[in-house]
């Protein structure tokens, strides 16, 4: 388990999404993240778990 924290840009790059799309998903609560001083941050482990859940639900 890593406690790596990613920025919105890093998550967007990791998921191959536009930053605007990643922001919208986070703001709607679909992408697991949290705000620090008004900026979105994401735990890499949470993002990887989210990817696994997305694959399992297909």
Secondary structure, DSSP 4 states (H G I P E B T S, - for coil): ----EEEHHHHHHHHT--HHHHHHHHHTTSS--EEETTEEEEEHHHHHHHHHHHHHT-
